[in-house]
Amino acid sequence: YELCQDRFLMDRWNCPIPARMKDTESPISLTPLYPTASKETSFVYAMIAASLAHHVMRACQMGRGKDCPCSVNNGKKASSCKDLKHGFKQAKNVMRQLDYKYIKDKSRREFNWKNVMTGFKVLKDGLPRVCRCYGLSGDCSTKRCFKTTPVSLKEISLKLKKLYDSAEQLKPERNNATSSTNPSADPVTRSVVKTSKNRTNLVYIDESPDYCKPNKLLGIAGTLNRECVHENVATCNKLCGSCGYRKHSYVREIKNGKCNCKFHWCCKVTCETCTQRKIYAKCALQT
């Protein structure tokens, strides 16, 4: 959630951790935690899927994974084995068991899985390519290239944020021929399937709820008392002005520790303790 919160730091929805997730250490289904099939939920599913796969890959390549095809105990090198495929396979199994498998609503099930697969695709496309040379005296008579696991998921989260900004809303597809052939076919489900082929995109069904005002049922805290960047008019307007609040600026003193240090011969260093005054802003009620 840390990367998600970094990406949405100055958005009305700032990727809060659901209360029910804080209260348990065991895996739980995501759908009850995110009941709305919104853009925000699509990002969460994609990010969690990518993070799971990344975690398994890293664990395997560092010799700490379970049932890894390239386990150090097997005497195989991480670069020559199938840890990456294993990571995706294990992550898919987890997502299926925790969520996808038990959802009865077809539209929501397809919505979840489409965004999960987008998370996997973005991670796969972002895997760095490494090449190594083999041969006598390092003459590189044979070169072998392979993909490896990125150390950080930051780039993946940035790419998913761009997909979030351009997420596509799924509209019910009215197709009388399809409906008559298969009356149980869900129009939104058909739309999800249709847009899923060969596309790396995030999709959503429901419009985003109002994140300006608190909503305990949906776990929305609202933007009242949220901090914005004092110098950035746009962020403060997004969080405060457009939500019916006002921007309240205030000064906060920050102790920066030692400063203006001087060296005295010989051999002593003296420093001053500096305090910096900085202007902050937050959303406040209209007066």
C-alpha positions, 0 to 999 in steps of 0.5 A: 500500500505504500507505493499506492499511497505515494502515487495518490498522495495528492488525489482525493482518494489516497489509497487508504488501507481498509479497516478490516484489512488492518484487523487481521493477519490472515488473507481475506477476499478483496471484493468485500473490502472494495465493493465498488468496481471503480477506477480506484479498485481496478488500480488496487487489483492490478497493483496487488497482483503485480506485487504478489508475482514480484514477491514470489520471484524475488523470494525464489531468486534469493533462495527463500521461496517455496517450491521454486524451480530454481531453488538454490538447493537444486543447484540451478542458477536463477538466470537459467530457470523459470522463477519468473513464470513460477512467480506469475503462476503462484500469484494467479493461484493466490488471486483465484483462491482469495477472490476470483473463485468465490465471486458469483457476480459475473461482471465483478468476477471478470472486472477483477480478473481483467485488472489482475491480468493487466497488473501481471502484464505491466510487470512482465513488460517491465522486467529488465533484460540482462545479457551475459557473455560466455567464452574463453578469455571473455571473448563473448563467443556465446551471449545469453540474454534473459529477463530478471526481477526488478528490485523495486516496484516503483516503476510498475506503480508509475505505469499503472497510475498512467493506466488508471488516468486513462482507464476505460469504463465498460458500458453494457453491450446490447446484443440481441443475438447474443442474448437470445443465444445465451440468455444468462450472458451478462452484457457487462461481462461480454464487454469486459471479455471484448475489451480484454483481448490484446490490450494492456488497460485498466477497466472499471464499471462503476463511477467513483464515489464522492471522496470529498465527504466521509462515508463509513460504509465505503471506508472513505475519510473525506478530504477535510483536514487533508494536507495539500501543497501550499505552493501548488494551487491545483492540488489544494483546489482539487482537495479543498476548493472543489470539495466545498472546503477552504485552503487553510495555510499555517506556519510550522517550525521544523528543527533541522538539527545541526547547521552552520558548523565550524571547525576550530584548530585543533580539533573541535567542531561547533554547530548551531541548532537551526529551526526552519519555518515552513508554510503548510496548507490543509482543507478546513471548513468554510467560515 
